[in-house]
Amino acid sequence: MARKKEPSLAFREFRTVREIDIAVTKLKRRVADVEALAGKRHYDPAVAVAEAAISSAILDIYGPDSPEYRDHQFHNIYFGAHYIGTPFYDRDDDTQAGFEAGIPHTVAMLNGLVRILDEKRGDLAPAAPGERVAAGALHPRLSAVSLDLYRDGHYAQAVVESAKALVNMVKEKSRLHDLDGSALMTRVFSANSPVVAFNELQDQTDRDEQQGMMHLYAGAVLAIRNPRSHETVLDTRERADELLGLLSFLAGRLDEARRV
């Protein structure tokens, strides 16, 4: 009988810092999920949800043929002996102990993946802000409309086109296409009844972050897009680097946010 051929491995190649940042954010969320299991019983439904989320995140980040997914696609939050043929009621205490030991073990595994990604980020990131922009290490939606302008020295135009792209991203995420400008931003990111939220809005710290982000998005329209749309503004390369970096940050946070 012919021996079954093992599937070939496909290593994920990260091409931009942005890709790595998204991956790290997903893994850190899974770390938070696992840490939140402390004090629960091993049969709590939240355990199975956390395990499924770990598998899903690793699949999304690395792909189905990656060694990371091969190693962790069936990850259990458990560390210890495995019992075969022993009734459940005779080993409940041992299973609970294995589950409790599995929490830090799983956190360490996820943080290990984060550390490797952090190293890859260091390999990709150029030293100077201008080099990052010129290399296209902006959010993809912003890079698509601004990179050629930036490389040709049209710095203010690169900034305003990126700001317009950010506004369009907010409209798409919120599905509020009838609003624009600061009115759009204050409606979408309101701390009291947001359409799009950056956190769970469970306490004052969450609400403060939500309100602060709302002001940043509104400021991107009022202080960055509008002046360059309505009059001639001469941005230096250094100023464009700063503004494009801010707009890229806001575009990235929007990707991570959830529609309420």
C-alpha positions as CSV (number, residue, x, y, z in Angstrom):
1,M,0.0,0.0,0.0
2,A,1.3,3.4,-0.9
3,R,2.2,5.6,2.0
4,K,-0.1,8.6,2.4
5,K,1.7,11.7,1.5
6,E,1.9,14.3,4.2
7,P,0.5,17.7,3.1
8,S,3.2,20.3,2.4
9,L,3.6,23.2,4.8
10,A,3.0,26.8,3.7
11,F,4.7,29.4,5.9
12,R,2.9,32.8,6.0
13,E,4.9,35.6,4.6
14,F,4.1,39.0,6.2
15,R,4.9,41.8,3.7
16,T,3.9,44.9,5.7
17,V,4.0,46.0,9.3
18,R,0.2,46.5,9.1
19,E,-0.4,42.8,8.5
20,I,1.7,42.0,11.5
21,D,-0.1,44.5,13.7
22,I,-3.5,43.0,12.8
23,A,-2.2,39.5,13.6
24,V,-0.8,40.6,16.9
25,T,-4.1,42.3,17.9
26,K,-6.0,39.1,17.2
27,L,-3.6,37.0,19.3
28,K,-3.7,39.5,22.2
29,R,-7.5,39.3,22.2
30,R,-7.2,35.6,22.5
31,V,-4.8,36.0,25.4
32,A,-7.4,38.2,27.2
33,D,-10.1,35.6,26.5
34,V,-8.0,32.9,28.1
35,E,-7.0,35.0,31.1
36,A,-10.7,35.8,31.7
37,L,-11.3,32.0,32.3
38,A,-9.5,32.1,35.6
39,G,-11.9,30.9,38.3
40,K,-14.2,29.1,35.9
41,R,-14.9,25.4,35.8
42,H,-13.4,23.3,33.0
43,Y,-16.9,22.5,31.6
44,D,-18.0,26.2,31.4
45,P,-19.2,27.0,27.9
46,A,-16.8,30.0,27.8
47,V,-13.9,27.5,27.7
48,A,-15.0,25.9,24.4
49,V,-15.7,29.3,22.9
50,A,-12.2,30.5,23.8
51,E,-10.6,27.3,22.4
52,A,-12.6,27.7,19.1
53,A,-11.5,31.4,18.9
54,I,-7.8,30.4,19.3
55,S,-8.1,27.9,16.4
56,S,-10.0,30.4,14.3
57,A,-7.5,33.2,14.9
58,I,-4.5,31.1,14.1
59,L,-6.2,29.9,10.9
60,D,-7.0,33.4,9.9
61,I,-3.4,34.6,10.6
62,Y,-1.3,31.8,9.3
63,G,-3.5,29.8,6.9
64,P,-4.7,26.2,6.8
65,D,-1.4,24.7,5.7
66,S,0.8,26.5,8.1
67,P,2.8,24.8,10.9
68,E,1.2,27.1,13.4
69,Y,-2.3,25.9,12.5
70,R,-1.2,22.3,12.2
71,D,0.2,22.5,15.8
72,H,-2.7,24.4,17.4
73,Q,-5.9,23.7,15.4
74,F,-7.2,21.4,18.1
75,H,-5.8,23.3,21.0
76,N,-7.3,22.5,24.4
77,I,-6.9,24.7,27.4
78,Y,-5.5,21.8,29.4
79,F,-2.1,20.8,30.7
80,G,-1.5,17.5,32.5
81,A,-2.3,13.8,32.3
82,H,-5.0,12.4,30.0
83,Y,-7.2,9.6,31.2
84,I,-8.8,6.9,29.1
85,G,-11.6,4.7,30.3
86,T,-12.0,6.5,33.7
87,P,-15.5,7.7,34.4
88,F,-15.9,11.5,34.4
89,Y,-17.1,11.8,38.0
90,D,-13.9,10.0,39.1
91,R,-11.6,12.5,37.5
92,D,-13.4,15.8,37.7
93,D,-10.9,17.3,40.2
94,D,-7.9,16.2,38.1
95,T,-9.5,17.6,35.0
96,Q,-10.1,20.9,36.7
97,A,-6.5,21.0,37.9
98,G,-5.4,20.3,34.3
99,F,-7.6,23.1,33.0
100,E,-6.3,25.6,35.6
101,A,-2.7,24.6,34.6
102,G,-3.6,25.0,31.0
103,I,-4.5,28.6,31.3
104,P,-1.0,30.0,31.8
105,H,0.3,27.3,29.4
106,T,-2.0,28.6,26.7
107,V,-1.2,32.2,27.4
108,A,2.5,31.4,27.1
109,M,1.8,29.7,23.7
110,L,-0.1,32.7,22.4
111,N,2.5,35.2,23.7
112,G,5.2,33.2,22.1
113,L,3.5,33.7,18.7
114,V,3.2,37.4,19.5
115,R,7.0,37.6,20.2
116,I,7.9,36.0,16.9
117,L,5.6,38.5,15.1
118,D,7.2,41.3,17.0
119,E,10.6,40.2,15.7
120,K,9.3,40.1,12.1
121,R,7.9,43.6,12.6
122,G,11.4,44.8,13.5
123,D,12.7,43.2,10.3
124,L,10.2,45.0,8.2
125,A,10.0,48.5,9.7
126,P,12.4,51.1,8.3
127,A,13.8,53.5,10.8
128,A,12.5,56.9,9.5
129,P,8.8,57.8,9.1
130,G,9.4,59.0,5.6
131,E,10.9,55.7,4.7
132,R,7.9,53.9,6.0
133,V,5.6,56.0,3.9
134,A,7.7,55.7,0.8
135,A,7.9,51.9,1.2
136,G,4.1,51.8,1.3
137,A,3.8,50.8,4.9
138,L,0.5,52.6,5.3
139,H,-2.9,51.2,5.7
140,P,-3.6,49.6,2.3
141,R,-6.7,51.8,1.6
142,L,-4.6,54.9,2.2
143,S,-1.6,53.7,0.4
144,A,-3.7,53.0,-2.7
145,V,-4.7,56.6,-3.1
146,S,-1.6,58.4,-1.8
147,L,1.6,56.5,-2.4
148,D,2.2,57.7,-6.0
149,L,1.3,61.3,-5.0
150,Y,3.7,61.1,-2.1
151,R,6.6,59.6,-4.2
152,D,6.1,62.4,-6.8
153,G,6.4,65.1,-4.1
154,H,2.7,66.0,-4.0
155,Y,2.6,65.8,-0.2
156,A,-0.5,67.8,0.6
157,Q,-2.5,66.0,-2.1
158,A,-1.4,62.7,-0.7
159,V,-2.6,63.7,2.7
160,V,-6.0,65.0,1.5
161,E,-6.7,61.9,-0.6
162,S,-5.8,59.7,2.4
163,A,-8.2,61.7,4.6
164,K,-11.0,61.3,2.0
165,A,-10.3,57.5,2.0
166,L,-10.6,57.4,5.8
167,V,-14.0,59.2,5.6
168,N,-15.2,56.7,3.0
169,M,-14.0,53.8,5.2
170,V,-16.1,55.2,8.1
171,K,-19.1,55.5,5.9
172,E,-18.7,51.9,4.7
173,K,-18.2,50.5,8.3
174,S,-21.1,52.5,9.7
175,R,-23.4,52.2,6.6
176,L,-24.2,55.9,7.1
177,H,-23.6,57.2,3.6
178,D,-25.9,60.3,4.1
179,L,-23.6,62.0,6.6
180,D,-20.1,63.5,6.1
181,G,-17.4,65.3,7.9
182,S,-17.4,65.9,11.6
183,A,-21.2,65.2,11.8
184,L,-20.4,61.7,10.5
185,M,-17.7,61.1,13.0
186,T,-19.6,62.4,16.1
187,R,-22.6,60.2,15.1
188,V,-20.7,57.1,14.4
189,F,-18.3,57.2,17.3
190,S,-20.5,58.7,20.0
191,A,-19.6,57.5,23.5
192,N,-23.3,57.3,24.4
193,S,-24.8,55.5,21.5
194,P,-22.1,54.6,19.0
195,V,-22.6,52.9,15.6
196,V,-19.0,51.7,15.7
197,A,-17.2,51.0,19.0
198,F,-13.5,50.5,19.8
199,N,-14.1,48.5,23.0
200,E,-16.9,46.9,25.1
201,L,-18.0,50.3,26.7
202,Q,-18.2,48.6,30.0
203,D,-16.7,51.3,32.3
204,Q,-15.6,54.9,32.3
205,T,-12.2,54.1,30.9
206,D,-13.8,52.4,27.9
207,R,-16.1,55.4,27.4
208,D,-13.2,57.9,27.7
209,E,-11.3,56.0,24.9
210,Q,-14.4,56.0,22.7
211,Q,-14.9,59.7,23.1
212,G,-11.2,60.4,22.6
213,M,-11.2,58.4,19.4
214,M,-14.3,60.3,18.2
215,H,-12.5,63.6,18.6
216,L,-9.5,62.2,16.7
217,Y,-11.6,61.2,13.7
218,A,-13.5,64.5,13.8
219,G,-10.2,66.3,14.0
220,A,-8.9,64.4,11.0
221,V,-11.8,65.9,9.0
222,L,-11.7,69.4,10.4
223,A,-7.9,69.9,10.7
224,I,-6.5,67.7,8.0
225,R,-9.0,67.1,5.2
226,N,-11.0,70.3,5.0
227,P,-8.2,72.9,4.9
228,R,-6.5,70.9,2.1
229,S,-9.7,70.5,0.2
230,H,-10.7,74.2,0.3
231,E,-7.4,76.1,-0.1
232,T,-3.8,75.6,-1.0
233,V,-1.8,74.0,1.7
234,L,1.9,73.3,1.2
235,D,2.9,70.4,3.3
236,T,6.6,69.4,3.7
237,R,7.5,65.8,3.5
238,E,8.1,65.7,7.2
239,R,4.6,67.1,7.9
240,A,3.1,64.7,5.4
241,D,4.8,61.8,7.2
242,E,3.3,62.8,10.5
243,L,-0.2,63.3,9.1
244,L,-0.2,60.1,7.0
245,G,1.0,58.2,10.0
246,L,-2.0,59.5,12.1
247,L,-4.5,58.8,9.3
248,S,-3.1,55.3,8.9
249,F,-3.4,54.7,12.7
250,L,-7.1,55.8,12.5
251,A,-7.7,53.5,9.5
252,G,-6.2,50.6,11.4
253,R,-8.2,51.2,14.5
254,L,-11.4,51.3,12.4
255,D,-10.5,47.9,11.0
256,E,-10.3,46.5,14.5
257,A,-13.5,48.2,15.8
258,R,-16.9,46.5,15.8
259,R,-20.2,47.7,14.4
260,V,-22.6,47.9,17.3
